Amino acid sequence: MKRILLKLSGEALAGEKHTGFDEATVTVVANQVKQLVDGGVEVGIVIGGGNFWRGRESETIDRTKADQIGMLATVMNCIYVSEIFRSVGMMTQILTPFSCGSFTKLFSKDRANKYFAKGMVCFFAGGTGHPYFSTDTATVLRAVEIEAEGIFLAKAIDGVYDSDPKLNPAAKKYDEITIQEVIDQKLAVIDLTASIMCMENKMPMYVFGLNGEGSIIKAVSGEFTGTKVTA
């Protein structure tokens, strides 16, 4: 593939601590992405904010404010991960849908394309910039806007199952499944809004476990062992 959108879980990047940052984990991710970039793949990245904040778990804070905190959590994550990427030899830029002073640049498709042409990794932080939309929706939105060839979802589990494998040892893993089947079976790979956007824009997804050795490189280069979600 020439251009991909990689979605990273905030919790996964926190390692065994589950909160904050784990530099060793992020460095492993950075080295894998560098191999892809060195091989000519253009990489856009969205990072969740769950290692800092899950606003929907609060029953006190207004939903709009809770979502705004979550957006800022993703900005913090992207600033940190971007710097680790730079430390292993990549050029990066962070784009947000709202102004963050000198911390980031405002997102536009033209600006992203300019950075890709320079061999830079683009981090898409801040979600969609609006409450009531998750980073799942932001992931699909940015993938469609930049015309990525696929979305790669790096998760804590190694694919899509018909039930929770942590609770059901007999859970069946899918090698391939349609986004319509994901919606019908309520498999919650991504949220409903994001799922419909994938279906309408015919955007394929590749769901795989982040923790496997060389997992990102294998997923993109053809040694994929996760679940392909077709549109």
Accessible surface in RSA format (square Angstrom, percent):
REM  Atomic radii and reference values for relative SASA: ProtOr
REM  Chains: A
REM  Algorithm: Lee & Richards
REM  Probe-radius: 1.40
REM  Slices: 20
REM RES _ NUM      All-atoms   Total-Side   Main-Chain    Non-polar    All polar
REM                ABS   REL    ABS   REL    ABS   REL    ABS   REL    ABS   REL
RES MET A   1    87.40  45.3  36.26  24.0  51.13 121.7  44.09  37.5  43.31  57.4
RES LYS A   2   122.68  59.8 117.09  71.8   5.59  13.3  80.42  72.4  42.25  45.0
RES ARG A   3    37.69  15.8  37.69  19.2   0.00   0.0   8.21  11.2  29.48  17.9
RES ILE A   4     0.00   0.0   0.00   0.0   0.00   0.0   0.00   0.0   0.00   0.0
RES LEU A   5     0.00   0.0   0.00   0.0   0.00   0.0   0.00   0.0   0.00   0.0
RES LEU A   6     0.00   0.0   0.00   0.0   0.00   0.0   0.00   0.0   0.00   0.0
RES LYS A   7    23.34  11.4  23.33  14.3   0.01   0.0   9.26   8.3  14.08  15.0
RES LEU A   8     0.00   0.0   0.00   0.0   0.00   0.0   0.00   0.0   0.00   0.0
RES SER A   9    28.78  24.3  24.05  32.1   4.73  10.9  20.94  44.6   7.84  11.0
RES GLY A  10     0.54   0.7   0.00   N/A   0.54   0.7   0.13   0.4   0.41   0.9
RES GLU A  11    52.79  30.3  50.66  38.3   2.13   5.1  34.59  66.9  18.20  14.9
RES ALA A  12    17.40  16.0   2.84   4.4  14.56  33.1  14.43  20.3   2.97   7.9
RES LEU A  13     3.56   2.0   3.55   2.5   0.01   0.0   3.55   2.5   0.01   0.0
RES ALA A  14     0.00   0.0   0.00   0.0   0.00   0.0   0.00   0.0   0.00   0.0
RES GLY A  15    20.02  24.7   0.00   N/A  20.02  24.7  15.40  42.3   4.62  10.3
RES GLU A  16   165.81  95.2 146.22 110.6  19.59  46.6  62.60 121.1 103.22  84.3
RES LYS A  17   120.05  58.6  97.01  59.5  23.04  54.9  72.30  65.1  47.75  50.9
RES HIS A  18   121.23  66.3 117.66  81.8   3.57   9.1  81.79  84.3  39.44  45.9
RES THR A  19    88.20  62.7  85.80  87.0   2.40   5.7  59.28  79.6  28.93  43.7
RES GLY A  20    19.21  23.7   0.00   N/A  19.21  23.7  17.98  49.4   1.23   2.7
RES PHE A  21    53.29  26.7  44.01  27.3   9.29  24.2  44.14  26.8   9.16  26.2
RES ASP A  22    36.09  25.3  34.95  34.8   1.14   2.7   1.75   4.1  34.33  34.2
RES GLU A  23   106.14  60.9  99.97  75.6   6.16  14.7  25.30  48.9  80.84  66.0
RES ALA A  24    71.16  65.4  59.52  91.8  11.65  26.5  67.52  95.1   3.65   9.7
RES THR A  25    32.53  23.1  27.20  27.6   5.33  12.7  18.75  25.2  13.78  20.8
RES VAL A  26     0.07   0.0   0.07   0.1   0.00   0.0   0.07   0.1   0.00   0.0
RES THR A  27    41.51  29.5  41.51  42.1   0.00   0.0  34.92  46.9   6.59  10.0
RES VAL A  28    88.24  58.1  85.96  77.8   2.28   5.5  87.82  76.3   0.43   1.2
RES VAL A  29     2.03   1.3   2.03   1.8   0.00   0.0   2.03   1.8   0.00   0.0
RES ALA A  30     0.00   0.0   0.00   0.0   0.00   0.0   0.00   0.0   0.00   0.0
RES ASN A  31    67.63  46.6  65.32  63.1   2.31   5.6  21.76  52.4  45.87  44.3
RES GLN A  32    11.25   6.3  11.20   8.2   0.05   0.1   9.48  20.2   1.76   1.3
RES VAL A  33     0.00   0.0   0.00   0.0   0.00   0.0   0.00   0.0   0.00   0.0
RES LYS A  34    57.19  27.9  57.19  35.1   0.00   0.0  25.81  23.2  31.38  33.4
RES GLN A  35   108.36  60.6  95.86  70.1  12.50  29.8  33.92  72.2  74.44  56.5
RES LEU A  36    12.78   7.1  10.46   7.5   2.32   5.8  12.78   9.0   0.00   0.0
RES VAL A  37    30.70  20.2  20.83  18.9   9.87  23.8  20.83  18.1   9.87  26.8
RES ASP A  38   100.79  70.6  62.90  62.6  37.89  89.6  32.79  77.2  68.00  67.8
RES GLY A  39    64.67  79.7   0.00   N/A  64.67  79.7  33.08  90.8  31.59  70.7
RES GLY A  40    37.84  46.7   0.00   N/A  37.84  46.7  33.80  92.8   4.04   9.0
RES VAL A  41    20.44  13.5  17.27  15.6   3.17   7.6  17.30  15.0   3.14   8.5
RES GLU A  42    32.14  18.5  28.69  21.7   3.45   8.2  12.58  24.3  19.56  16.0
RES VAL A  43     0.65   0.4   0.01   0.0   0.64   1.5   0.01   0.0   0.64   1.7
RES GLY A  44     0.00   0.0   0.00   N/A   0.00   0.0   0.00   0.0   0.00   0.0
RES ILE A  45     0.00   0.0   0.00   0.0   0.00   0.0   0.00   0.0   0.00   0.0
RES VAL A  46     2.37   1.6   2.37   2.1   0.00   0.0   2.37   2.1   0.00   0.0
RES ILE A  47     0.76   0.4   0.00   0.0   0.76   1.8   0.00   0.0   0.76   2.1
RES GLY A  48     7.88   9.7   0.00   N/A   7.88   9.7   7.88  21.6   0.00   0.0
RES GLY A  49     9.64  11.9   0.00   N/A   9.64  11.9   3.26   8.9   6.39  14.3
RES GLY A  50    19.59  24.2   0.00   N/A  19.59  24.2   1.74   4.8  17.85  40.0
RES ASN A  51     2.69   1.9   0.89   0.9   1.81   4.3   0.40   1.0   2.29   2.2
RES PHE A  52    82.24  41.1  48.89  30.3  33.35  86.8  54.19  32.9  28.04  80.3
RES TRP A  53    67.63  27.1  56.77  27.5  10.86  25.5  60.46  32.2   7.17  11.6
RES ARG A  54   128.60  54.0 113.21  57.7  15.39  36.6  33.06  45.2  95.54  57.9
RES GLY A  55    10.46  12.9   0.00   N/A  10.46  12.9   0.88   2.4   9.59  21.5
RES ARG A  56   151.38  63.6 119.57  61.0  31.81  75.7  62.59  85.5  88.79  53.8
RES GLU A  57   132.96  76.3 102.12  77.3  30.84  73.4  49.78  96.3  83.18  67.9
RES SER A  58    36.79  31.1  15.53  20.7  21.26  49.0  17.92  38.2  18.87  26.4
RES GLU A  59   179.89 103.3 136.37 103.2  43.52 103.6  57.43 111.1 122.46 100.0
RES THR A  60   130.39  92.7  99.87 101.2  30.52  72.7  70.92  95.3  59.46  89.9
RES ILE A  61    69.16  39.4  52.54  39.1  16.62  40.1  57.27  41.2  11.89  32.3
RES ASP A  62    88.28  61.8  72.98  72.6  15.31  36.2  36.70  86.4  51.59  51.4
RES ARG A  63    71.78  30.1  64.81  33.0   6.97  16.6  31.37  42.9  40.41  24.5
RES THR A  64    41.24  29.3  41.08  41.6   0.16   0.4  24.17  32.5  17.07  25.8
RES LYS A  65   116.49  56.8 115.85  71.1   0.64   1.5  70.08  63.1  46.42  49.4
RES ALA A  66     1.46   1.3   0.97   1.5   0.49   1.1   0.97   1.4   0.49   1.3
RES ASP A  67    21.93  15.4  15.79  15.7   6.14  14.5   9.49  22.3  12.44  12.4
RES GLN A  68    73.57  41.1  72.76  53.2   0.80   1.9  25.42  54.1  48.15  36.5
RES ILE A  69    71.39  40.6  70.17  52.3   1.22   2.9  70.50  50.8   0.89   2.4
RES GLY A  70    16.79  20.7   0.00   N/A  16.79  20.7  16.33  44.8   0.46   1.0
RES MET A  71    20.03  10.4  17.40  11.5   2.63   6.3  13.53  11.5   6.50   8.6
RES LEU A  72    98.94  55.1  98.51  70.5   0.43   1.1  98.51  69.2   0.43   1.2
RES ALA A  73     2.08   1.9   1.50   2.3   0.58   1.3   1.68   2.4   0.40   1.1
RES THR A  74     4.86   3.5   4.86   4.9   0.00   0.0   4.86   6.5   0.00   0.0
RES VAL A  75     7.96   5.2   7.96   7.2   0.00   0.0   7.96   6.9   0.00   0.0
RES MET A  76    91.52  47.4  87.17  57.7   4.35  10.4  50.94  43.3  40.59  53.8
RES ASN A  77     1.60   1.1   1.60   1.5   0.00   0.0   1.16   2.8   0.44   0.4
RES CYS A  78     0.10   0.1   0.10   0.1   0.00   0.0   0.00   0.0   0.10   0.1
RES ILE A  79    60.31  34.3  59.95  44.7   0.36   0.9  60.01  43.2   0.29   0.8
RES TYR A  80    49.93  23.3  45.25  25.7   4.67  12.2  44.86  33.7   5.07   6.3
RES VAL A  81     0.83   0.5   0.83   0.8   0.00   0.0   0.83   0.7   0.00   0.0
RES SER A  82     1.95   1.6   1.95   2.6   0.00   0.0   0.31   0.7   1.64   2.3
RES GLU A  83    93.70  53.8  88.99  67.3   4.72  11.2  38.14  73.8  55.56  45.4
RES ILE A  84    17.28   9.8  17.28  12.9   0.00   0.0  17.28  12.4   0.00   0.0
RES PHE A  85     0.00   0.0   0.00   0.0   0.00   0.0   0.00   0.0   0.00   0.0
RES ARG A  86   115.28  48.4 100.08  51.0  15.21  36.2  28.07  38.4  87.21  52.9
RES SER A  87    87.30  73.8  43.74  58.4  43.56 100.3  47.97 102.2  39.33  55.1
RES VAL A  88    33.39  22.0  15.46  14.0  17.93  43.2  24.53  21.3   8.86  24.0
RES GLY A  89    57.37  70.7   0.00   N/A  57.37  70.7  30.03  82.4  27.33  61.2
RES MET A  90    13.55   7.0   2.66   1.8  10.88  25.9   7.02   6.0   6.53   8.6
RES MET A  91   106.09  54.9 100.37  66.4   5.72  13.6  65.68  55.8  40.41  53.5
RES THR A  92     1.06   0.8   0.00   0.0   1.06   2.5   0.00   0.0   1.06   1.6
RES GLN A  93    32.67  18.3  32.52  23.8   0.15   0.4   0.15   0.3  32.52  24.7
RES ILE A  94    12.43   7.1  12.27   9.1   0.15   0.4  12.27   8.8   0.15   0.4
RES LEU A  95     1.27   0.7   0.00   0.0   1.27   3.2   0.00   0.0   1.27   3.4
RES THR A  96     0.21   0.2   0.15   0.2   0.06   0.2   0.06   0.1   0.15   0.2
RES PRO A  97    43.49  31.7  11.43  10.4  32.06 116.5  17.12  14.1  26.36 163.8
RES PHE A  98    54.46  27.2  49.78  30.8   4.68  12.2  54.38  33.0   0.08   0.2
RES SER A  99    89.65  75.8  60.77  81.1  28.88  66.5  38.79  82.6  50.86  71.2
RES CYS A 100    22.50  17.0   8.45   9.4  14.05  33.0  12.82  32.5   9.68  10.4
RES GLY A 101    62.96  77.6   0.00   N/A  62.96  77.6  42.40 116.4  20.56  46.0
RES SER A 102   114.13  96.4  74.08  98.9  40.05  92.3  54.82 116.7  59.31  83.1
RES PHE A 103   142.50  71.3 121.61  75.3  20.89  54.4 127.48  77.3  15.02  43.0
RES THR A 104    11.10   7.9   0.59   0.6  10.51  25.1   1.96   2.6   9.14  13.8
RES LYS A 105    95.98  46.8  93.82  57.6   2.16   5.2  38.94  35.0  57.04  60.8
RES LEU A 106    91.35  50.9  85.94  61.5   5.42  13.6  85.94  60.4   5.42  14.6
RES PHE A 107    34.74  17.4  13.75   8.5  20.99  54.6  13.75   8.3  20.99  60.1
RES SER A 108    48.01  40.6  43.58  58.2   4.42  10.2  40.90  87.1   7.11  10.0
RES LYS A 109    80.76  39.4  76.06  46.7   4.70  11.2  45.84  41.3  34.92  37.2
RES ASP A 110   115.74  81.1 108.14 107.6   7.60  18.0  33.31  78.4  82.43  82.2
RES ARG A 111    81.66  34.3  77.21  39.4   4.45  10.6   8.91  12.2  72.75  44.1
RES ALA A 112     0.00   0.0   0.00   0.0   0.00   0.0   0.00   0.0   0.00   0.0
RES ASN A 113    47.91  33.0  43.85  42.4   4.06   9.8  21.73  52.3  26.18  25.3
RES LYS A 114   102.33  49.9  94.82  58.2   7.51  17.9  56.27  50.6  46.06  49.1
RES TYR A 115    15.43   7.2  15.43   8.8   0.00   0.0   9.21   6.9   6.22   7.7
RES PHE A 116     4.12   2.1   0.09   0.1   4.03  10.5   0.16   0.1   3.97  11.3
RES ALA A 117    87.91  80.8  48.08  74.2  39.83  90.6  56.53  79.6  31.38  83.1
RES LYS A 118   119.76  58.4 101.77  62.4  17.98  42.8  69.99  63.0  49.77  53.0
RES GLY A 119    37.86  46.7   0.00   N/A  37.86  46.7  31.58  86.7   6.28  14.1
RES MET A 120    28.28  14.6  24.58  16.3   3.70   8.8  20.36  17.3   7.92  10.5
RES VAL A 121     0.06   0.0   0.06   0.1   0.00   0.0   0.06   0.1   0.00   0.0
RES CYS A 122     0.00   0.0   0.00   0.0   0.00   0.0   0.00   0.0   0.00   0.0
RES PHE A 123     0.00   0.0   0.00   0.0   0.00   0.0   0.00   0.0   0.00   0.0
RES PHE A 124     5.39   2.7   1.63   1.0   3.76   9.8   1.91   1.2   3.48  10.0
RES ALA A 125     1.51   1.4   0.00   0.0   1.51   3.4   0.48   0.7   1.03   2.7
RES GLY A 126     0.00   0.0   0.00   N/A   0.00   0.0   0.00   0.0   0.00   0.0
RES GLY A 127    10.06  12.4   0.00   N/A  10.06  12.4   6.00  16.5   4.07   9.1
RES THR A 128    18.19  12.9   8.25   8.4   9.94  23.7   8.28  11.1   9.91  15.0
RES GLY A 129    24.59  30.3   0.00   N/A  24.59  30.3   3.34   9.2  21.25  47.6
RES HIS A 130   111.22  60.8 110.61  76.9   0.61   1.6  64.51  66.5  46.71  54.4
RES PRO A 131    35.44  25.8  32.39  29.5   3.05  11.1  32.39  26.7   3.05  18.9
RES TYR A 132   131.68  61.5 112.17  63.8  19.51  50.8  80.11  60.2  51.58  63.6
RES PHE A 133    94.93  47.5  77.94  48.3  16.99  44.2  79.32  48.1  15.61  44.7
RES SER A 134    25.23  21.3  16.57  22.1   8.65  19.9  24.11  51.3   1.12   1.6
RES THR A 135    30.45  21.7  27.85  28.2   2.60   6.2  14.47  19.4  15.98  24.2
RES ASP A 136    28.13  19.7  27.47  27.3   0.66   1.6   2.15   5.1  25.98  25.9
RES THR A 137     5.16   3.7   5.16   5.2   0.00   0.0   4.47   6.0   0.69   1.0
RES ALA A 138     2.41   2.2   2.32   3.6   0.09   0.2   2.41   3.4   0.00   0.0
RES THR A 139     1.83   1.3   1.83   1.9   0.00   0.0   1.83   2.5   0.00   0.0
RES VAL A 140     1.01   0.7   1.01   0.9   0.00   0.0   1.01   0.9   0.00   0.0
RES LEU A 141    52.07  29.0  52.07  37.3   0.00   0.0  52.07  36.6   0.00   0.0
RES ARG A 142    13.19   5.5  13.19   6.7   0.00   0.0   0.92   1.3  12.26   7.4
RES ALA A 143     0.00   0.0   0.00   0.0   0.00   0.0   0.00   0.0   0.00   0.0
RES VAL A 144    41.55  27.3  33.10  30.0   8.45  20.4  34.26  29.8   7.29  19.8
RES GLU A 145    56.45  32.4  49.07  37.1   7.38  17.6  23.84  46.1  32.61  26.6
RES ILE A 146     0.14   0.1   0.00   0.0   0.14   0.3   0.00   0.0   0.14   0.4
RES GLU A 147   117.90  67.7  99.07  75.0  18.83  44.8  40.05  77.5  77.85  63.6
RES ALA A 148     7.97   7.3   0.00   0.0   7.97  18.1   0.00   0.0   7.97  21.1
RES GLU A 149    80.50  46.2  65.31  49.4  15.19  36.2  38.37  74.2  42.13  34.4
RES GLY A 150     0.00   0.0   0.00   N/A   0.00   0.0   0.00   0.0   0.00   0.0
RES ILE A 151     0.37   0.2   0.37   0.3   0.00   0.0   0.37   0.3   0.00   0.0
RES PHE A 152     1.76   0.9   1.76   1.1   0.00   0.0   1.76   1.1   0.00   0.0
RES LEU A 153     3.32   1.8   3.32   2.4   0.00   0.0   3.32   2.3   0.00   0.0
RES ALA A 154     2.05   1.9   0.00   0.0   2.05   4.7   0.00   0.0   2.05   5.4
RES LYS A 155    62.59  30.5  62.01  38.1   0.58   1.4  23.04  20.7  39.55  42.1
RES ALA A 156    74.15  68.2  48.37  74.6  25.78  58.6  49.19  69.3  24.96  66.1
RES ILE A 157    59.41  33.8  54.72  40.8   4.69  11.3  59.39  42.8   0.02   0.0
RES ASP A 158    64.90  45.5  62.47  62.2   2.43   5.8  28.80  67.8  36.11  36.0
RES GLY A 159     1.58   1.9   0.00   N/A   1.58   1.9   0.00   0.0   1.58   3.5
RES VAL A 160     7.29   4.8   4.39   4.0   2.91   7.0   7.29   6.3   0.00   0.0
RES TYR A 161    40.86  19.1  31.14  17.7   9.73  25.3  11.84   8.9  29.02  35.8
RES ASP A 162    62.81  44.0  42.49  42.3  20.32  48.1  12.17  28.6  50.64  50.5
RES SER A 163    45.32  38.3  31.38  41.9  13.93  32.1  43.96  93.6   1.36   1.9
RES ASP A 164    67.52  47.3  54.15  53.9  13.37  31.6  27.16  63.9  40.36  40.2
RES PRO A 165    39.75  29.0  25.48  23.2  14.27  51.9  25.75  21.3  14.00  87.0
RES LYS A 166   162.16  79.1 124.04  76.1  38.12  90.8  83.28  75.0  78.89  84.0
RES LEU A 167   150.24  83.7 119.62  85.6  30.63  77.0 123.17  86.5  27.07  72.9
RES ASN A 168    54.72  37.7  53.26  51.5   1.46   3.5  16.47  39.6  38.24  37.0
RES PRO A 169   136.84  99.7  98.92  90.2  37.92 137.8 106.56  88.0  30.28 188.2
RES ALA A 170    86.77  79.8  56.76  87.6  30.00  68.3  67.75  95.4  19.01  50.4
RES ALA A 171    16.66  15.3   0.77   1.2  15.89  36.1   1.05   1.5  15.61  41.3
RES LYS A 172   123.30  60.2 117.29  72.0   6.01  14.3  75.43  67.9  47.87  51.0
RES LYS A 173    60.89  29.7  41.73  25.6  19.16  45.6  27.15  24.4  33.74  35.9
RES TYR A 174    33.42  15.6  31.34  17.8   2.08   5.4  23.36  17.6  10.06  12.4
RES ASP A 175   116.46  81.6 104.51 104.0  11.95  28.3  33.22  78.2  83.24  83.0
RES GLU A 176   109.50  62.9  88.84  67.2  20.67  49.2  24.35  47.1  85.15  69.5
RES ILE A 177     4.99   2.8   1.68   1.3   3.31   8.0   4.99   3.6   0.00   0.0
RES THR A 178    55.45  39.4  55.45  56.2   0.00   0.0  53.23  71.5   2.22   3.4
RES ILE A 179     3.16   1.8   3.16   2.4   0.00   0.0   3.16   2.3   0.00   0.0
RES GLN A 180    79.46  44.4  79.46  58.1   0.00   0.0  42.30  90.0  37.16  28.2
RES GLU A 181    74.36  42.7  73.95  55.9   0.41   1.0  21.28  41.2  53.08  43.3
RES VAL A 182     2.89   1.9   2.22   2.0   0.66   1.6   2.22   1.9   0.66   1.8
RES ILE A 183    37.36  21.3  25.70  19.1  11.66  28.1  30.60  22.0   6.77  18.4
RES ASP A 184    95.90  67.2  65.89  65.6  30.01  71.0  29.41  69.2  66.48  66.3
RES GLN A 185    84.68  47.4  60.70  44.4  23.98  57.1  35.30  75.1  49.38  37.5
RES LYS A 186   180.62  88.1 153.98  94.5  26.64  63.4 103.93  93.5  76.69  81.7
RES LEU A 187    32.17  17.9   8.95   6.4  23.23  58.4  12.19   8.6  19.98  53.8
RES ALA A 188    84.85  78.0  55.58  85.8  29.27  66.6  63.10  88.9  21.74  57.6
RES VAL A 189     9.73   6.4   3.18   2.9   6.55  15.8   7.37   6.4   2.37   6.4
RES ILE A 190     8.19   4.7   2.31   1.7   5.88  14.2   3.96   2.9   4.23  11.5
RES ASP A 191    44.35  31.1  34.11  34.0  10.24  24.2  38.57  90.8   5.78   5.8
RES LEU A 192   107.72  60.0  98.56  70.5   9.17  23.0 101.16  71.0   6.56  17.7
RES THR A 193    65.47  46.6  60.14  61.0   5.33  12.7  27.74  37.3  37.72  57.0
RES ALA A 194     0.00   0.0   0.00   0.0   0.00   0.0   0.00   0.0   0.00   0.0
RES SER A 195     2.19   1.8   2.19   2.9   0.00   0.0   0.17   0.4   2.02   2.8
RES ILE A 196    66.34  37.8  66.34  49.4   0.00   0.0  66.34  47.8   0.00   0.0
RES MET A 197    39.12  20.3  39.12  25.9   0.00   0.0  30.09  25.6   9.04  12.0
RES CYS A 198     0.60   0.5   0.60   0.7   0.00   0.0   0.60   1.5   0.00   0.0
RES MET A 199    55.08  28.5  49.83  33.0   5.24  12.5  42.22  35.9  12.85  17.0
RES GLU A 200   125.73  72.2  94.96  71.8  30.76  73.2  38.14  73.8  87.58  71.5
RES ASN A 201    66.48  45.8  42.96  41.5  23.51  56.6   8.53  20.5  57.95  56.0
RES LYS A 202   159.55  77.8 143.05  87.8  16.49  39.3  98.27  88.5  61.28  65.3
RES MET A 203    14.08   7.3  11.97   7.9   2.11   5.0  11.77  10.0   2.31   3.1
RES PRO A 204    27.98  20.4  27.98  25.5   0.00   0.0  27.98  23.1   0.00   0.0
RES MET A 205     1.00   0.5   1.00   0.7   0.00   0.0   0.58   0.5   0.42   0.6
RES TYR A 206    26.16  12.2  26.16  14.9   0.00   0.0  15.47  11.6  10.69  13.2
RES VAL A 207     0.75   0.5   0.75   0.7   0.00   0.0   0.75   0.7   0.00   0.0
RES PHE A 208     9.59   4.8   9.57   5.9   0.02   0.0   9.59   5.8   0.00   0.0
RES GLY A 209    14.25  17.6   0.00   N/A  14.25  17.6   8.26  22.7   5.99  13.4
RES LEU A 210     9.78   5.4   4.34   3.1   5.44  13.7   4.34   3.0   5.44  14.6
RES ASN A 211   121.56  83.8  88.46  85.5  33.10  79.7  38.89  93.6  82.67  79.9
RES GLY A 212    43.43  53.6   0.00   N/A  43.43  53.6  36.03  98.9   7.40  16.6
RES GLU A 213   159.32  91.5 139.58 105.6  19.74  47.0  60.58 117.2  98.74  80.6
RES GLY A 214    20.72  25.6   0.00   N/A  20.72  25.6  15.53  42.6   5.18  11.6
RES SER A 215    11.63   9.8   5.56   7.4   6.07  14.0   9.87  21.0   1.75   2.5
RES ILE A 216     0.02   0.0   0.02   0.0   0.00   0.0   0.02   0.0   0.00   0.0
RES ILE A 217    39.38  22.4  39.38  29.3   0.00   0.0  39.38  28.4   0.00   0.0
RES LYS A 218    89.91  43.9  89.87  55.1   0.04   0.1  46.73  42.1  43.18  46.0
RES ALA A 219     7.52   6.9   0.96   1.5   6.55  14.9   1.85   2.6   5.66  15.0
RES VAL A 220    17.41  11.5   2.97   2.7  14.44  34.8   2.97   2.6  14.44  39.2
RES SER A 221    72.84  61.6  32.47  43.3  40.37  93.0  41.32  88.0  31.52  44.2
RES GLY A 222    63.99  78.9   0.00   N/A  63.99  78.9  34.21  93.9  29.78  66.7
RES GLU A 223   112.08  64.3 101.03  76.4  11.05  26.3  46.70  90.3  65.38  53.4
RES PHE A 224    51.32  25.7  26.20  16.2  25.12  65.4  26.67  16.2  24.65  70.5
RES THR A 225   112.97  80.3  97.96  99.3  15.01  35.8  73.13  98.2  39.84  60.2
RES GLY A 226     4.75   5.9   0.00   N/A   4.75   5.9   0.66   1.8   4.08   9.1
RES THR A 227     0.00   0.0   0.00   0.0   0.00   0.0   0.00   0.0   0.00   0.0
RES LYS A 228    70.38  34.3  70.38  43.2   0.00   0.0  19.75  17.8  50.63  53.9
RES VAL A 229     1.47   1.0   0.76   0.7   0.71   1.7   0.76   0.7   0.71   1.9
RES THR A 230    30.54  21.7  29.95  30.4   0.59   1.4  23.83  32.0   6.70  10.1
RES ALA A 231    53.94  49.6   6.83  10.5  47.11 107.2  27.70  39.0  26.24  69.5
END  Absolute sums over single chains surface
CHAIN  1 A    11020.8       8638.5       2382.3       6148.0       4872.8
END  Absolute sums over all chains
TOTAL         11020.8       8638.5       2382.3       6148.0       4872.8
